[in-house]
Amino acid sequence: MKWTDINDIAIELVEAYPDVDPLSVNFVELRNWVMELPGFDDDPERCGEKILEAIQAAWIEEAE
């Protein structure tokens, strides 16, 4: 997975952290959690605030 695989990342986050409210996760923590996901392989420097916002929004939608 790469940073641009927003929906795949959101699905993985729902499975990895089923009891976590996505709105309670700060971007530093979110970035670290994404990088720890199995199958994630991308440059940490390619991640910015807009990508993290998109991941968080997709995670919220997927969790509903």
N, CA, C and O atoms as a Tripos MOL2 file, in Angstrom:
@<TRIPOS>MOLECULE
protein
  256   255    64     0     0
PROTEIN
NO_CHARGES

@<TRIPOS>ATOM
      1 N           0.8400   -1.1830    0.0000 N.3       1 MET1
      2 CA          0.0000    0.0000    0.0000 C.3       1 MET1
      3 C           0.8810    1.2410    0.0000 C.2       1 MET1
      4 O           1.9760    1.2640    0.5630 O.2       1 MET1
      5 N           0.3630    2.2570   -0.6470 N.am      2 LYS2
      6 CA          1.0240    3.5590   -0.6960 C.3       2 LYS2
      7 C           0.1130    4.5930   -0.0450 C.2       2 LYS2
      8 O          -1.0540    4.3080    0.2260 O.2       2 LYS2
      9 N           0.6370    5.7930    0.2090 N.am      3 TRP3
     10 CA         -0.1540    6.8540    0.8300 C.3       3 TRP3
     11 C          -1.4110    7.1670    0.0310 C.2       3 TRP3
     12 O          -2.4200    7.5830    0.6000 O.2       3 TRP3
     13 N          -1.3590    6.9700   -1.2720 N.am      4 THR4
     14 CA         -2.5020    7.3020   -2.1210 C.3       4 THR4
     15 C          -3.6080    6.2370   -2.0840 C.2       4 THR4
     16 O          -4.6840    6.4530   -2.6420 O.2       4 THR4
     17 N          -3.3620    5.1130   -1.4460 N.am      5 ASP5
     18 CA         -4.3670    4.0420   -1.3230 C.3       5 ASP5
     19 C          -5.2820    4.3210   -0.1320 C.2       5 ASP5
     20 O          -5.3830    3.5230    0.8010 O.2       5 ASP5
     21 N          -5.9380    5.4670   -0.1900 N.am      6 ILE6
     22 CA         -6.7230    5.9810    0.9370 C.3       6 ILE6
     23 C          -7.7620    4.9750    1.4390 C.2       6 ILE6
     24 O          -7.8250    4.6960    2.6370 O.2       6 ILE6
     25 N          -8.5700    4.4320    0.5350 N.am      7 ASN7
     26 CA         -9.6430    3.5210    0.9540 C.3       7 ASN7
     27 C          -9.0950    2.2200    1.5250 C.2       7 ASN7
     28 O          -9.6300    1.7040    2.5060 O.2       7 ASN7
     29 N          -8.0380    1.6830    0.9270 N.am      8 ASP8
     30 CA         -7.4270    0.4590    1.4590 C.3       8 ASP8
     31 C          -6.8740    0.6980    2.8550 C.2       8 ASP8
     32 O          -7.0070   -0.1460    3.7410 O.2       8 ASP8
     33 N          -6.2570    1.8470    3.0410 N.am      9 ILE9
     34 CA         -5.7130    2.1940    4.3580 C.3       9 ILE9
     35 C          -6.8480    2.3080    5.3720 C.2       9 ILE9
     36 O          -6.7310    1.8120    6.4920 O.2       9 ILE9
     37 N          -7.9390    2.9540    4.9860 N.am     10 ALA10
     38 CA         -9.0830    3.1110    5.8990 C.3      10 ALA10
     39 C          -9.6410    1.7570    6.3260 C.2      10 ALA10
     40 O          -9.9470    1.5530    7.5010 O.2      10 ALA10
     41 N          -9.7720    0.8440    5.3880 N.am     11 ILE11
     42 CA        -10.2670   -0.5000    5.7110 C.3      11 ILE11
     43 C          -9.3290   -1.1920    6.6930 C.2      11 ILE11
     44 O          -9.7770   -1.8060    7.6610 O.2      11 ILE11
     45 N          -8.0370   -1.0910    6.4420 N.am     12 GLU12
     46 CA         -7.0530   -1.7020    7.3430 C.3      12 GLU12
     47 C          -7.1080   -1.0740    8.7350 C.2      12 GLU12
     48 O          -6.9690   -1.7790    9.7350 O.2      12 GLU12
     49 N          -7.3070    0.2310    8.8100 N.am     13 LEU13
     50 CA         -7.3870    0.9010   10.1150 C.3      13 LEU13
     51 C          -8.6220    0.4560   10.8890 C.2      13 LEU13
     52 O          -8.5560    0.2660   12.1040 O.2      13 LEU13
     53 N          -9.7420    0.2890   10.2010 N.am     14 VAL14
     54 CA        -10.9600   -0.1890   10.8700 C.3      14 VAL14
     55 C         -10.7230   -1.5790   11.4520 C.2      14 VAL14
     56 O         -11.1540   -1.8750   12.5660 O.2      14 VAL14
     57 N         -10.0430   -2.4200   10.6960 N.am     15 GLU15
     58 CA         -9.7650   -3.7800   11.1750 C.3      15 GLU15
     59 C          -8.7290   -3.7940   12.2970 C.2      15 GLU15
     60 O          -8.8440   -4.5790   13.2380 O.2      15 GLU15
     61 N          -7.7210   -2.9330   12.2030 N.am     16 ALA16
     62 CA         -6.6520   -2.9250   13.2020 C.3      16 ALA16
     63 C          -7.0670   -2.2250   14.5030 C.2      16 ALA16
     64 O          -6.6050   -2.5850   15.5850 O.2      16 ALA16
     65 N          -7.9370   -1.2280   14.3830 N.am     17 TYR17
     66 CA         -8.3300   -0.4320   15.5550 C.3      17 TYR17
     67 C          -9.8530   -0.3010   15.6060 C.2      17 TYR17
     68 O         -10.3850    0.7990   15.4540 O.2      17 TYR17
     69 N         -10.5620   -1.4240   15.8200 N.am     18 PRO18
     70 CA        -12.0290   -1.4110   15.7540 C.3      18 PRO18
     71 C         -12.7040   -0.5630   16.8290 C.2      18 PRO18
     72 O         -13.8230   -0.0910   16.6260 O.2      18 PRO18
     73 N         -12.0520   -0.3660   17.9540 N.am     19 ASP19
     74 CA        -12.6680    0.3600   19.0630 C.3      19 ASP19
     75 C         -12.2030    1.8070   19.1700 C.2      19 ASP19
     76 O         -12.5090    2.4910   20.1470 O.2      19 ASP19
     77 N         -11.4600    2.2760   18.1620 N.am     20 VAL20
     78 CA        -10.9340    3.6400   18.1980 C.3      20 VAL20
     79 C         -11.8250    4.5650   17.3860 C.2      20 VAL20
     80 O         -12.2090    4.2500   16.2600 O.2      20 VAL20
     81 N         -12.1500    5.7180   17.9770 N.am     21 ASP21
     82 CA        -12.8820    6.7590   17.2540 C.3      21 ASP21
     83 C         -11.8740    7.5130   16.3880 C.2      21 ASP21
     84 O         -10.9640    8.1430   16.9260 O.2      21 ASP21
     85 N         -12.0110    7.4660   15.0670 N.am     22 PRO22
     86 CA        -11.0450    8.1230   14.1860 C.3      22 PRO22
     87 C         -10.8620    9.6080   14.4800 C.2      22 PRO22
     88 O          -9.7920   10.1630   14.2320 O.2      22 PRO22
     89 N         -11.9010   10.2510   15.0060 N.am     23 LEU23
     90 CA        -11.7980   11.6750   15.3270 C.3      23 LEU23
     91 C         -10.9070   11.9420   16.5370 C.2      23 LEU23
     92 O         -10.4640   13.0720   16.7410 O.2      23 LEU23
     93 N         -10.6450   10.9200   17.3330 N.am     24 SER24
     94 CA         -9.8210   11.1000   18.5300 C.3      24 SER24
     95 C          -8.3350   10.9040   18.2580 C.2      24 SER24
     96 O          -7.5120   11.0740   19.1580 O.2      24 SER24
     97 N          -7.9880   10.5490   17.0270 N.am     25 VAL25
     98 CA         -6.5950   10.2430   16.6870 C.3      25 VAL25
     99 C          -5.9410   11.4730   16.0660 C.2      25 VAL25
    100 O          -6.4430   12.0250   15.0870 O.2      25 VAL25
    101 N          -4.8120   11.8980   16.6480 N.am     26 ASN26
    102 CA         -4.1090   13.0360   16.0600 C.3      26 ASN26
    103 C          -3.3020   12.5740   14.8480 C.2      26 ASN26
    104 O          -3.0770   11.3790   14.6620 O.2      26 ASN26
    105 N          -2.8760   13.5220   14.0370 N.am     27 PHE27
    106 CA         -2.2250   13.1740   12.7740 C.3      27 PHE27
    107 C          -0.8700   12.4900   12.9600 C.2      27 PHE27
    108 O          -0.4830   11.6640   12.1330 O.2      27 PHE27
    109 N          -0.1550   12.8150   14.0140 N.am     28 VAL28
    110 CA          1.1270   12.1490   14.2650 C.3      28 VAL28
    111 C           0.8960   10.6700   14.5370 C.2      28 VAL28
    112 O           1.5900    9.8090   13.9960 O.2      28 VAL28
    113 N          -0.0870   10.3880   15.3820 N.am     29 GLU29
    114 CA         -0.4310    9.0120   15.7100 C.3      29 GLU29
    115 C          -0.9690    8.2770   14.4730 C.2      29 GLU29
    116 O          -0.6050    7.1300   14.2130 O.2      29 GLU29
    117 N          -1.8380    8.9540   13.7230 N.am     30 LEU30
    118 CA         -2.4060    8.3560   12.5200 C.3      30 LEU30
    119 C          -1.3050    7.9930   11.5260 C.2      30 LEU30
    120 O          -1.3110    6.8990   10.9620 O.2      30 LEU30
    121 N          -0.3780    8.8950   11.3160 N.am     31 ARG31
    122 CA          0.7400    8.6440   10.3990 C.3      31 ARG31
    123 C           1.5270    7.4120   10.8330 C.2      31 ARG31
    124 O           1.8730    6.5650   10.0100 O.2      31 ARG31
    125 N           1.8050    7.3210   12.1240 N.am     32 ASN32
    126 CA          2.5540    6.1750   12.6460 C.3      32 ASN32
    127 C           1.7730    4.8780   12.4830 C.2      32 ASN32
    128 O           2.3440    3.8530   12.1100 O.2      32 ASN32
    129 N           0.4820    4.9140   12.7570 N.am     33 TRP33
    130 CA         -0.3460    3.7110   12.6320 C.3      33 TRP33
    131 C          -0.3970    3.2360   11.1910 C.2      33 TRP33
    132 O          -0.3200    2.0370   10.9260 O.2      33 TRP33
    133 N          -0.5270    4.1790   10.2500 N.am     34 VAL34
    134 CA         -0.5610    3.8030    8.8360 C.3      34 VAL34
    135 C           0.7500    3.1350    8.4410 C.2      34 VAL34
    136 O           0.7480    2.1130    7.7560 O.2      34 VAL34
    137 N           1.8620    3.7080    8.8710 N.am     35 MET35
    138 CA          3.1700    3.1450    8.5050 C.3      35 MET35
    139 C           3.3940    1.7660    9.1090 C.2      35 MET35
    140 O           4.2040    0.9940    8.5960 O.2      35 MET35
    141 N           2.6840    1.4400   10.1970 N.am     36 GLU36
    142 CA          2.8120    0.1350   10.8470 C.3      36 GLU36
    143 C           1.8850   -0.9260   10.2500 C.2      36 GLU36
    144 O           1.9980   -2.1030   10.5900 O.2      36 GLU36
    145 N           0.9730   -0.5230    9.3670 N.am     37 LEU37
    146 CA          0.0380   -1.4880    8.7780 C.3      37 LEU37
    147 C           0.7800   -2.5210    7.9400 C.2      37 LEU37
    148 O           1.7290   -2.1870    7.2300 O.2      37 LEU37
    149 N           0.3400   -3.7910    8.0260 N.am     38 PRO38
    150 CA          0.9530   -4.8150    7.1830 C.3      38 PRO38
    151 C           0.7210   -4.4800    5.7050 C.2      38 PRO38
    152 O          -0.3890   -4.1280    5.3070 O.2      38 PRO38
    153 N           1.7370   -4.5900    4.9340 N.am     39 GLY39
    154 CA          1.6110   -4.3190    3.5100 C.3      39 GLY39
    155 C           1.8340   -2.8720    3.1300 C.2      39 GLY39
    156 O           1.8590   -2.5430    1.9440 O.2      39 GLY39
    157 N           1.9980   -1.9930    4.1200 N.am     40 PHE40
    158 CA          2.2670   -0.5940    3.7920 C.3      40 PHE40
    159 C           3.7430   -0.4250    3.4840 C.2      40 PHE40
    160 O           4.6050   -0.8270    4.2650 O.2      40 PHE40
    161 N           4.0190    0.1720    2.3420 N.am     41 ASP41
    162 CA          5.4090    0.3510    1.9250 C.3      41 ASP41
    163 C           5.5230    1.6220    1.0810 C.2      41 ASP41
    164 O           5.4460    1.5790   -0.1470 O.2      41 ASP41
    165 N           5.7070    2.7480    1.7660 N.am     42 ASP42
    166 CA          5.8730    4.0070    1.0540 C.3      42 ASP42
    167 C           6.7850    4.9120    1.8790 C.2      42 ASP42
    168 O           6.9950    4.6920    3.0710 O.2      42 ASP42
    169 N           7.3030    5.9050    1.2310 N.am     43 ASP43
    170 CA          8.2180    6.8590    1.8530 C.3      43 ASP43
    171 C           7.4520    7.7350    2.8470 C.2      43 ASP43
    172 O           6.4810    8.3880    2.4620 O.2      43 ASP43
    173 N           7.8640    7.7610    4.1020 N.am     44 PRO44
    174 CA          7.1850    8.6050    5.0950 C.3      44 PRO44
    175 C           7.1610   10.0810    4.6920 C.2      44 PRO44
    176 O           6.2510   10.8140    5.0780 O.2      44 PRO44
    177 N           8.1370   10.5070    3.9320 N.am     45 GLU45
    178 CA          8.2210   11.9140    3.5170 C.3      45 GLU45
    179 C           7.1600   12.2830    2.4780 C.2      45 GLU45
    180 O           6.9410   13.4670    2.2240 O.2      45 GLU45
    181 N           6.5100   11.3090    1.8820 N.am     46 ARG46
    182 CA          5.4850   11.5770    0.8710 C.3      46 ARG46
    183 C           4.1230   11.8630    1.4980 C.2      46 ARG46
    184 O           3.1510   12.1210    0.7890 O.2      46 ARG46
    185 N           4.0560   11.8170    2.8080 N.am     47 CYS47
    186 CA          2.8000   12.0260    3.5210 C.3      47 CYS47
    187 C           2.7100   13.4620    4.0200 C.2      47 CYS47
    188 O           3.6350   13.9840    4.6410 O.2      47 CYS47
    189 N           1.5680   14.0860    3.7290 N.am     48 GLY48
    190 CA          1.3150   15.4320    4.2220 C.3      48 GLY48
    191 C          -0.0320   15.5060    4.9160 C.2      48 GLY48
    192 O          -0.7510   14.5130    5.0270 O.2      48 GLY48
    193 N          -0.3550   16.6970    5.3780 N.am     49 GLU49
    194 CA         -1.5970   16.8920    6.1260 C.3      49 GLU49
    195 C          -2.8300   16.5660    5.2810 C.2      49 GLU49
    196 O          -3.7940   16.0030    5.8000 O.2      49 GLU49
    197 N          -2.8160   16.9050    4.0010 N.am     50 LYS50
    198 CA         -3.9740   16.6280    3.1410 C.3      50 LYS50
    199 C          -4.2150   15.1270    2.9990 C.2      50 LYS50
    200 O          -5.3640   14.6840    2.9850 O.2      50 LYS50
    201 N          -3.1580   14.3560    2.8960 N.am     51 ILE51
    202 CA         -3.3020   12.8980    2.8080 C.3      51 ILE51
    203 C          -3.8600   12.3470    4.1130 C.2      51 ILE51
    204 O          -4.7480   11.4940    4.1020 O.2      51 ILE51
    205 N          -3.3430   12.8300    5.2320 N.am     52 LEU52
    206 CA         -3.8340   12.3560    6.5290 C.3      52 LEU52
    207 C          -5.2990   12.7360    6.7300 C.2      52 LEU52
    208 O          -6.0680   11.9510    7.2840 O.2      52 LEU52
    209 N          -5.6910   13.9260    6.2880 N.am     53 GLU53
    210 CA         -7.0960   14.3260    6.3810 C.3      53 GLU53
    211 C          -7.9730   13.3890    5.5520 C.2      53 GLU53
    212 O          -9.0480   12.9840    5.9950 O.2      53 GLU53
    213 N          -7.5130   13.0490    4.3540 N.am     54 ALA54
    214 CA         -8.2750   12.1490    3.4900 C.3      54 ALA54
    215 C          -8.3790   10.7570    4.1000 C.2      54 ALA54
    216 O          -9.4370   10.1300    4.0430 O.2      54 ALA54
    217 N          -7.2840   10.2730    4.6840 N.am     55 ILE55
    218 CA         -7.2950    8.9630    5.3410 C.3      55 ILE55
    219 C          -8.2680    8.9830    6.5180 C.2      55 ILE55
    220 O          -9.0560    8.0540    6.6910 O.2      55 ILE55
    221 N          -8.2140   10.0380    7.3230 N.am     56 GLN56
    222 CA         -9.1030   10.1310    8.4800 C.3      56 GLN56
    223 C         -10.5660   10.1690    8.0250 C.2      56 GLN56
    224 O         -11.4070    9.4920    8.6150 O.2      56 GLN56
    225 N         -10.8800   10.9420    6.9970 N.am     57 ALA57
    226 CA        -12.2520   11.0210    6.4950 C.3      57 ALA57
    227 C         -12.7290    9.6700    5.9700 C.2      57 ALA57
    228 O         -13.8700    9.2760    6.2130 O.2      57 ALA57
    229 N         -11.8700    8.9690    5.2600 N.am     58 ALA58
    230 CA        -12.2300    7.6460    4.7450 C.3      58 ALA58
    231 C         -12.4030    6.6530    5.8900 C.2      58 ALA58
    232 O         -13.2860    5.7970    5.8410 O.2      58 ALA58
    233 N         -11.5710    6.7620    6.9100 N.am     59 TRP59
    234 CA        -11.6760    5.8940    8.0810 C.3      59 TRP59
    235 C         -13.0090    6.1400    8.7930 C.2      59 TRP59
    236 O         -13.6790    5.1900    9.1970 O.2      59 TRP59
    237 N         -13.3940    7.3990    8.9490 N.am     60 ILE60
    238 CA        -14.6700    7.7220    9.5840 C.3      60 ILE60
    239 C         -15.8160    7.1080    8.7870 C.2      60 ILE60
    240 O         -16.7190    6.4920    9.3550 O.2      60 ILE60
    241 N         -15.7730    7.2780    7.4820 N.am     61 GLU61
    242 CA        -16.8290    6.7320    6.6250 C.3      61 GLU61
    243 C         -16.8710    5.2090    6.6880 C.2      61 GLU61
    244 O         -17.9470    4.6140    6.7450 O.2      61 GLU61
    245 N         -15.7080    4.5880    6.6780 N.am     62 GLU62
    246 CA        -15.6290    3.1200    6.7130 C.3      62 GLU62
    247 C         -16.1060    2.5640    8.0630 C.2      62 GLU62
    248 O         -16.6830    1.4780    8.1240 O.2      62 GLU62
    249 N         -15.8630    3.3090    9.1300 N.am     63 ALA63
    250 CA        -16.2400    2.8530   10.4690 C.3      63 ALA63
    251 C         -17.7560    2.9150   10.6990 C.2      63 ALA63
    252 O         -18.2800    2.2500   11.5920 O.2      63 ALA63
    253 N         -18.4460    3.7100    9.8970 N.am     64 GLU64
    254 CA        -19.9010    3.8740   10.0960 C.3      64 GLU64
    255 C         -20.7180    2.7370    9.5960 C.2      64 GLU64
    256 O         -21.9440    2.7610    9.7070 O.2      64 GLU64
@<TRIPOS>BOND
     1     1     2 1
     2     2     3 1
     3     3     4 2
     4     3     5 am
     5     5     6 1
     6     6     7 1
     7     7     8 2
     8     7     9 am
     9     9    10 1
    10    10    11 1
    11    11    12 2
    12    11    13 am
    13    13    14 1
    14    14    15 1
    15    15    16 2
    16    15    17 am
    17    17    18 1
    18    18    19 1
    19    19    20 2
    20    19    21 am
    21    21    22 1
    22    22    23 1
    23    23    24 2
    24    23    25 am
    25    25    26 1
    26    26    27 1
    27    27    28 2
    28    27    29 am
    29    29    30 1
    30    30    31 1
    31    31    32 2
    32    31    33 am
    33    33    34 1
    34    34    35 1
    35    35    36 2
    36    35    37 am
    37    37    38 1
    38    38    39 1
    39    39    40 2
    40    39    41 am
    41    41    42 1
    42    42    43 1
    43    43    44 2
    44    43    45 am
    45    45    46 1
    46    46    47 1
    47    47    48 2
    48    47    49 am
    49    49    50 1
    50    50    51 1
    51    51    52 2
    52    51    53 am
    53    53    54 1
    54    54    55 1
    55    55    56 2
    56    55    57 am
    57    57    58 1
    58    58    59 1
    59    59    60 2
    60    59    61 am
    61    61    62 1
    62    62    63 1
    63    63    64 2
    64    63    65 am
    65    65    66 1
    66    66    67 1
    67    67    68 2
    68    67    69 am
    69    69    70 1
    70    70    71 1
    71    71    72 2
    72    71    73 am
    73    73    74 1
    74    74    75 1
    75    75    76 2
    76    75    77 am
    77    77    78 1
    78    78    79 1
    79    79    80 2
    80    79    81 am
    81    81    82 1
    82    82    83 1
    83    83    84 2
    84    83    85 am
    85    85    86 1
    86    86    87 1
    87    87    88 2
    88    87    89 am
    89    89    90 1
    90    90    91 1
    91    91    92 2
    92    91    93 am
    93    93    94 1
    94    94    95 1
    95    95    96 2
    96    95    97 am
    97    97    98 1
    98    98    99 1
    99    99   100 2
   100    99   101 am
   101   101   102 1
   102   102   103 1
   103   103   104 2
   104   103   105 am
   105   105   106 1
   106   106   107 1
   107   107   108 2
   108   107   109 am
   109   109   110 1
   110   110   111 1
   111   111   112 2
   112   111   113 am
   113   113   114 1
   114   114   115 1
   115   115   116 2
   116   115   117 am
   117   117   118 1
   118   118   119 1
   119   119   120 2
   120   119   121 am
   121   121   122 1
   122   122   123 1
   123   123   124 2
   124   123   125 am
   125   125   126 1
   126   126   127 1
   127   127   128 2
   128   127   129 am
   129   129   130 1
   130   130   131 1
   131   131   132 2
   132   131   133 am
   133   133   134 1
   134   134   135 1
   135   135   136 2
   136   135   137 am
   137   137   138 1
   138   138   139 1
   139   139   140 2
   140   139   141 am
   141   141   142 1
   142   142   143 1
   143   143   144 2
   144   143   145 am
   145   145   146 1
   146   146   147 1
   147   147   148 2
   148   147   149 am
   149   149   150 1
   150   150   151 1
   151   151   152 2
   152   151   153 am
   153   153   154 1
   154   154   155 1
   155   155   156 2
   156   155   157 am
   157   157   158 1
   158   158   159 1
   159   159   160 2
   160   159   161 am
   161   161   162 1
   162   162   163 1
   163   163   164 2
   164   163   165 am
   165   165   166 1
   166   166   167 1
   167   167   168 2
   168   167   169 am
   169   169   170 1
   170   170   171 1
   171   171   172 2
   172   171   173 am
   173   173   174 1
   174   174   175 1
   175   175   176 2
   176   175   177 am
   177   177   178 1
   178   178   179 1
   179   179   180 2
   180   179   181 am
   181   181   182 1
   182   182   183 1
   183   183   184 2
   184   183   185 am
   185   185   186 1
   186   186   187 1
   187   187   188 2
   188   187   189 am
   189   189   190 1
   190   190   191 1
   191   191   192 2
   192   191   193 am
   193   193   194 1
   194   194   195 1
   195   195   196 2
   196   195   197 am
   197   197   198 1
   198   198   199 1
   199   199   200 2
   200   199   201 am
   201   201   202 1
   202   202   203 1
   203   203   204 2
   204   203   205 am
   205   205   206 1
   206   206   207 1
   207   207   208 2
   208   207   209 am
   209   209   210 1
   210   210   211 1
   211   211   212 2
   212   211   213 am
   213   213   214 1
   214   214   215 1
   215   215   216 2
   216   215   217 am
   217   217   218 1
   218   218   219 1
   219   219   220 2
   220   219   221 am
   221   221   222 1
   222   222   223 1
   223   223   224 2
   224   223   225 am
   225   225   226 1
   226   226   227 1
   227   227   228 2
   228   227   229 am
   229   229   230 1
   230   230   231 1
   231   231   232 2
   232   231   233 am
   233   233   234 1
   234   234   235 1
   235   235   236 2
   236   235   237 am
   237   237   238 1
   238   238   239 1
   239   239   240 2
   240   239   241 am
   241   241   242 1
   242   242   243 1
   243   243   244 2
   244   243   245 am
   245   245   246 1
   246   246   247 1
   247   247   248 2
   248   247   249 am
   249   249   250 1
   250   250   251 1
   251   251   252 2
   252   251   253 am
   253   253   254 1
   254   254   255 1
   255   255   256 2
@<TRIPOS>SUBSTRUCTURE
     1 MET1         2 RESIDUE 1 A MET
     2 LYS2         6 RESIDUE 1 A LYS
     3 TRP3        10 RESIDUE 1 A TRP
     4 THR4        14 RESIDUE 1 A THR
     5 ASP5        18 RESIDUE 1 A ASP
     6 ILE6        22 RESIDUE 1 A ILE
     7 ASN7        26 RESIDUE 1 A ASN
     8 ASP8        30 RESIDUE 1 A ASP
     9 ILE9        34 RESIDUE 1 A ILE
    10 ALA10       38 RESIDUE 1 A ALA
    11 ILE11       42 RESIDUE 1 A ILE
    12 GLU12       46 RESIDUE 1 A GLU
    13 LEU13       50 RESIDUE 1 A LEU
    14 VAL14       54 RESIDUE 1 A VAL
    15 GLU15       58 RESIDUE 1 A GLU
    16 ALA16       62 RESIDUE 1 A ALA
    17 TYR17       66 RESIDUE 1 A TYR
    18 PRO18       70 RESIDUE 1 A PRO
    19 ASP19       74 RESIDUE 1 A ASP
    20 VAL20       78 RESIDUE 1 A VAL
    21 ASP21       82 RESIDUE 1 A ASP
    22 PRO22       86 RESIDUE 1 A PRO
    23 LEU23       90 RESIDUE 1 A LEU
    24 SER24       94 RESIDUE 1 A SER
    25 VAL25       98 RESIDUE 1 A VAL
    26 ASN26      102 RESIDUE 1 A ASN
    27 PHE27      106 RESIDUE 1 A PHE
    28 VAL28      110 RESIDUE 1 A VAL
    29 GLU29      114 RESIDUE 1 A GLU
    30 LEU30      118 RESIDUE 1 A LEU
    31 ARG31      122 RESIDUE 1 A ARG
    32 ASN32      126 RESIDUE 1 A ASN
    33 TRP33      130 RESIDUE 1 A TRP
    34 VAL34      134 RESIDUE 1 A VAL
    35 MET35      138 RESIDUE 1 A MET
    36 GLU36      142 RESIDUE 1 A GLU
    37 LEU37      146 RESIDUE 1 A LEU
    38 PRO38      150 RESIDUE 1 A PRO
    39 GLY39      154 RESIDUE 1 A GLY
    40 PHE40      158 RESIDUE 1 A PHE
    41 ASP41      162 RESIDUE 1 A ASP
    42 ASP42      166 RESIDUE 1 A ASP
    43 ASP43      170 RESIDUE 1 A ASP
    44 PRO44      174 RESIDUE 1 A PRO
    45 GLU45      178 RESIDUE 1 A GLU
    46 ARG46      182 RESIDUE 1 A ARG
    47 CYS47      186 RESIDUE 1 A CYS
    48 GLY48      190 RESIDUE 1 A GLY
    49 GLU49      194 RESIDUE 1 A GLU
    50 LYS50      198 RESIDUE 1 A LYS
    51 ILE51      202 RESIDUE 1 A ILE
    52 LEU52      206 RESIDUE 1 A LEU
    53 GLU53      210 RESIDUE 1 A GLU
    54 ALA54      214 RESIDUE 1 A ALA
    55 ILE55      218 RESIDUE 1 A ILE
    56 GLN56      222 RESIDUE 1 A GLN
    57 ALA57      226 RESIDUE 1 A ALA
    58 ALA58      230 RESIDUE 1 A ALA
    59 TRP59      234 RESIDUE 1 A TRP
    60 ILE60      238 RESIDUE 1 A ILE
    61 GLU61      242 RESIDUE 1 A GLU
    62 GLU62      246 RESIDUE 1 A GLU
    63 ALA63      250 RESIDUE 1 A ALA
    64 GLU64      254 RESIDUE 1 A GLU
